[in-house]
């Protein structure tokens, strides 16, 4: 969490999105890319007097394992959405979010899945996915929005896989520290390959 910046829009909670192979930008202090309010950020090294009050919190191995499992569930929901868009299958869904009454809202919900995934709000992403599935069933699969829906679904899937890879890396880092301390390590979840989650070659 970042506090104390004069630009109050930059204060708030940042979630690690990924560790890139190189710095996202020359001004970044390292290779870490963070997300906040659906925007990507890196942290810049500045003199202490100019810096913000930054409180970093690391998730424990158990929390990270749970996040991986939830991320896999999001992938499964996205696969269901794609099949529904293409007019294949479908099943009754228990929903926590009201069913969309128009296709614009279906598209909006699909875009919001990406936002929630990047913030690791996987439960909310699953709720949105269930609402999208219900909306597609009620609105003849929103055929007129098919291309837009397929694109936003693919984007959400890409973000979800990137976040899951980052979480697995964090579990590995936690385990490395535990080994040094003589502690018990956490099992590193095996995540399904894209082919194992989605069998449709168009996705």
C-alpha positions as CSV (number, residue, x, y, z in Angstrom):
1,X,0.0,0.0,0.0
2,X,1.3,3.5,-1.0
3,X,0.5,6.5,1.1
4,X,1.6,10.1,1.4
5,X,2.0,11.1,-2.3
6,X,0.9,14.6,-3.3
7,X,-0.9,13.1,-6.3
8,X,-3.6,11.3,-4.3
9,X,-4.6,9.3,-7.3
10,X,-1.4,7.4,-7.0
11,X,-2.0,6.4,-3.4
12,X,-3.6,3.1,-2.7
13,X,-3.0,-0.7,-3.0
14,X,-0.8,-2.0,-5.8
15,X,-0.8,-5.7,-6.6
16,X,2.2,-7.5,-8.2
17,X,1.2,-8.4,-11.8
18,X,4.4,-10.0,-13.0
19,X,8.2,-10.0,-12.9
20,X,9.2,-9.2,-16.4
21,X,12.5,-10.4,-18.0
22,X,13.6,-6.8,-18.2
23,X,12.6,-3.5,-16.8
24,X,9.2,-2.4,-18.1
25,X,10.7,1.1,-18.5
26,X,14.1,2.6,-18.1
27,X,13.0,4.6,-15.0
28,X,11.8,1.5,-13.1
29,X,14.0,0.4,-10.3
30,X,13.5,-3.3,-11.1
31,X,11.6,-5.7,-13.3
32,X,8.4,-5.8,-11.3
33,X,5.2,-4.7,-12.8
34,X,2.2,-3.8,-10.6
35,X,-1.4,-3.1,-11.2
36,X,-3.8,-0.6,-9.7
37,X,-7.3,0.4,-10.9
38,X,-6.7,-1.6,-14.2
39,X,-3.5,0.4,-14.9
40,X,0.1,-0.9,-14.9
41,X,2.8,0.7,-12.8
42,X,6.4,0.2,-11.8
43,X,8.3,1.8,-8.8
44,X,11.0,4.3,-9.4
45,X,14.0,4.8,-7.2
46,X,13.9,8.4,-5.8
47,X,15.6,10.2,-2.9
48,X,14.1,9.2,0.5
49,X,12.7,12.7,1.0
50,X,10.7,12.4,-2.2
51,X,9.5,8.9,-1.6
52,X,6.1,7.7,-0.5
53,X,5.2,5.7,2.6
54,X,5.2,2.1,1.2
55,X,3.9,-0.8,3.2
56,X,4.6,-4.1,1.4
57,X,2.8,-7.3,2.4
58,X,3.6,-10.7,1.1
59,X,1.1,-13.5,1.0
60,X,1.9,-16.8,2.7
61,X,2.2,-20.0,0.8
62,X,-1.3,-21.2,1.7
63,X,-2.9,-18.0,0.4
64,X,-0.9,-18.2,-2.8
65,X,-2.0,-21.8,-3.3
66,X,-5.6,-20.8,-2.9
67,X,-5.2,-18.0,-5.4
68,X,-3.8,-20.5,-8.0
69,X,-6.8,-22.7,-7.5
70,X,-9.2,-19.8,-7.9
71,X,-7.3,-18.6,-11.0
72,X,-7.8,-22.1,-12.6
73,X,-11.6,-21.8,-11.8
74,X,-11.6,-18.4,-13.7
75,X,-10.0,-20.1,-16.7
76,X,-12.7,-22.8,-16.6
77,X,-15.4,-20.1,-16.5
78,X,-13.8,-18.2,-19.4
79,X,-13.8,-21.5,-21.4
80,X,-17.5,-21.9,-20.7
81,X,-18.1,-18.3,-21.8
82,X,-16.4,-18.9,-25.1
83,X,-18.3,-22.0,-25.8
84,X,-21.5,-20.2,-25.0
85,X,-20.6,-17.3,-27.3
86,X,-20.1,-19.9,-30.1
87,X,-23.5,-21.5,-29.3
88,X,-22.1,-24.6,-27.7
89,X,-23.5,-26.1,-24.5
90,X,-24.4,-24.3,-21.3
91,X,-25.7,-25.1,-17.9
92,X,-27.6,-23.4,-15.1
93,X,-25.5,-21.1,-13.0
94,X,-26.0,-19.9,-9.4
95,X,-25.4,-16.2,-9.6
96,X,-24.4,-13.5,-7.0
97,X,-24.7,-10.7,-9.6
98,X,-27.9,-9.8,-11.5
99,X,-28.2,-11.2,-15.0
100,X,-27.5,-8.6,-17.6
101,X,-30.5,-7.4,-19.5
102,X,-28.6,-6.2,-22.6
103,X,-25.5,-7.2,-24.5
104,X,-23.7,-4.0,-23.7
105,X,-23.7,-5.0,-20.1
106,X,-22.5,-8.5,-21.0
107,X,-19.5,-6.9,-22.7
108,X,-18.9,-4.6,-19.8
109,X,-19.0,-7.6,-17.3
110,X,-16.6,-9.5,-19.5
111,X,-14.2,-6.5,-19.5
112,X,-14.5,-6.3,-15.7
113,X,-13.3,-9.9,-15.4
114,X,-9.9,-8.7,-16.5
115,X,-9.9,-5.9,-14.0
116,X,-10.7,-8.2,-11.1
117,X,-8.2,-10.9,-12.2
118,X,-5.4,-8.3,-12.3
119,X,-6.3,-7.3,-8.7
120,X,-6.5,-11.0,-7.8
121,X,-10.2,-10.7,-6.9
122,X,-10.8,-14.1,-8.3
123,X,-14.1,-14.7,-6.5
124,X,-15.5,-11.5,-8.0
125,X,-14.2,-12.5,-11.4
126,X,-16.1,-15.9,-11.1
127,X,-19.3,-14.1,-10.1
128,X,-19.0,-11.8,-13.1
129,X,-18.4,-14.8,-15.4
130,X,-21.5,-16.5,-14.1
131,X,-23.5,-13.4,-14.8
132,X,-22.1,-13.3,-18.3
133,X,-23.1,-16.9,-18.9
134,X,-26.6,-16.2,-17.7
135,X,-26.8,-13.1,-19.8
136,X,-25.7,-15.0,-22.9
137,X,-28.3,-17.6,-22.3
138,X,-31.0,-14.9,-21.9
139,X,-29.9,-12.8,-24.9
140,X,-29.4,-15.4,-27.7
141,X,-25.6,-15.5,-27.0
142,X,-25.3,-11.8,-28.0
143,X,-24.5,-12.7,-31.6
144,X,-24.1,-9.1,-32.6
145,X,-21.3,-8.7,-30.1
146,X,-19.6,-11.9,-30.8
147,X,-16.2,-10.5,-32.0
148,X,-16.0,-8.0,-29.1
149,X,-16.9,-10.7,-26.6
150,X,-14.4,-13.2,-27.9
151,X,-11.7,-10.5,-27.8
152,X,-12.5,-9.4,-24.2
153,X,-12.7,-13.1,-23.1
154,X,-9.3,-13.8,-24.6
155,X,-7.8,-10.7,-22.9
156,X,-9.2,-11.9,-19.5
157,X,-7.7,-15.3,-20.1
158,X,-4.3,-13.9,-21.0
159,X,-4.3,-11.7,-17.9
160,X,-5.4,-14.6,-15.7
161,X,-2.6,-16.9,-17.0
162,X,0.0,-14.2,-16.4
163,X,-1.2,-13.6,-12.9
164,X,-1.2,-17.3,-12.1
165,X,2.4,-17.7,-13.4
166,X,3.4,-14.8,-11.1
167,X,1.7,-16.5,-8.1
168,X,3.5,-19.7,-8.8
169,X,6.8,-17.8,-8.9
170,X,5.9,-16.3,-5.5
171,X,5.2,-19.7,-4.0
172,X,8.6,-20.8,-5.2
173,X,10.2,-17.8,-3.5
174,X,8.3,-18.6,-0.3
175,X,9.6,-22.1,-0.4
176,X,13.2,-21.0,-1.0
177,X,13.0,-18.9,2.2
178,X,11.4,-21.8,4.1
179,X,14.2,-24.2,3.0
180,X,16.8,-21.7,4.4
181,X,14.9,-21.6,7.7
182,X,14.4,-25.4,7.8
183,X,10.7,-25.1,7.5
184,X,8.1,-27.2,5.6
185,X,7.6,-26.0,2.0
186,X,4.3,-25.6,0.1
187,X,3.4,-27.8,-2.9
188,X,3.8,-25.8,-6.0
189,X,0.4,-26.2,-7.9
190,X,0.6,-27.6,-11.3
191,X,-1.5,-25.4,-13.6
192,X,-3.2,-26.8,-16.7
193,X,-1.9,-25.8,-20.0
194,X,-4.2,-23.8,-22.3
195,X,-5.0,-26.9,-24.3
196,X,-6.1,-28.7,-21.1
197,X,-8.5,-25.9,-20.2
198,X,-9.8,-24.9,-23.6
199,X,-10.1,-27.5,-26.4
200,X,-11.5,-25.1,-29.0
201,X,-8.6,-24.2,-31.3
202,X,-10.1,-20.8,-32.1
203,X,-9.6,-19.6,-28.6
